[in-house]
Amino acid sequence: MIQSSIIYERRKGRMKDQVQKEIDNIRPNLQADGGDVELIDVSEDGIVTVKLLGACHGCPMSQMTLKMGIERRLKSIIPEVKEVVSV
């Protein structure tokens, strides 16, 4: 039980590092329009939680940015990502 928990935490840590790296690559595009994104969490079932900041927060196009931009890119690079949601 403890061994599987350790393996899970390592796998989650690697995935979170990969997601953070890709978010860092996406960030300049958002910042160019006055927005930003912050990684909040990556769950064991592949749900990535982010927080949209700046001009992205409350923007009418934020859901399109989230799903067609951030989610699409993360899923294409990290197959374990199932969905990206915003808080």
C-alpha positions in Angstrom: 0.0 0.0 0.0 2.7 2.5 0.9 4.8 1.4 -2.1 1.9 2.1 -4.5 1.4 5.5 -2.9 5.0 6.4 -3.4 4.8 5.3 -7.1 1.7 7.4 -7.6 3.2 10.5 -6.0 6.3 10.2 -8.3 4.2 9.7 -11.4 1.9 12.7 -10.4 5.0 14.8 -9.7 6.5 14.0 -13.1 3.2 14.8 -14.8 2.8 18.0 -12.9 6.3 19.0 -14.0 5.5 18.3 -17.6 2.2 20.3 -17.4 4.0 23.2 -15.7 6.7 23.2 -18.5 4.0 23.4 -21.2 2.1 26.1 -19.3 5.3 28.1 -19.1 5.6 27.7 -22.9 1.9 28.9 -23.4 2.2 31.8 -20.9 3.9 34.4 -23.2 1.0 34.2 -25.7 -1.5 34.9 -22.9 0.7 37.7 -21.4 0.9 39.4 -24.8 -2.8 40.0 -24.5 -2.6 41.1 -20.8 -3.6 37.6 -19.4 -1.9 34.8 -17.6 -2.5 31.3 -16.3 -1.4 29.6 -13.1 -1.2 25.8 -12.6 -3.2 24.9 -9.5 -3.2 21.0 -9.5 -3.0 17.9 -11.6 -5.2 15.1 -10.3 -4.5 11.3 -10.5 -7.2 10.9 -13.2 -5.6 13.5 -15.5 -7.6 16.6 -14.6 -5.5 19.7 -14.8 -6.8 22.7 -12.7 -5.6 26.2 -13.7 -6.5 29.7 -12.7 -6.9 32.3 -15.5 -5.4 35.7 -14.5 -5.3 39.2 -15.7 -7.3 40.0 -18.8 -8.1 36.2 -19.2 -10.1 36.3 -15.9 -13.6 37.1 -16.9 -12.9 37.4 -20.6 -15.8 36.2 -22.8 -13.3 34.2 -24.8 -11.7 32.6 -21.7 -13.5 29.2 -22.2 -12.3 29.0 -25.8 -8.7 29.9 -24.7 -9.0 27.2 -22.0 -10.4 24.4 -24.1 -9.1 25.1 -27.6 -5.8 26.6 -26.6 -4.5 25.3 -23.3 -6.3 22.0 -23.1 -5.7 21.0 -26.7 -2.0 21.7 -26.4 -1.6 19.9 -23.1 -3.5 16.8 -24.4 -1.4 16.7 -27.6 1.9 16.7 -25.7 0.9 14.8 -22.5 -1.6 12.0 -23.3 -2.4 11.5 -19.6 -4.1 14.9 -19.5 -7.9 14.2 -19.8 -9.3 17.7 -19.2 -8.3 21.2 -18.2 -10.6 23.1 -15.9 -10.5 26.6 -14.5 -11.2 27.7 -10.9 
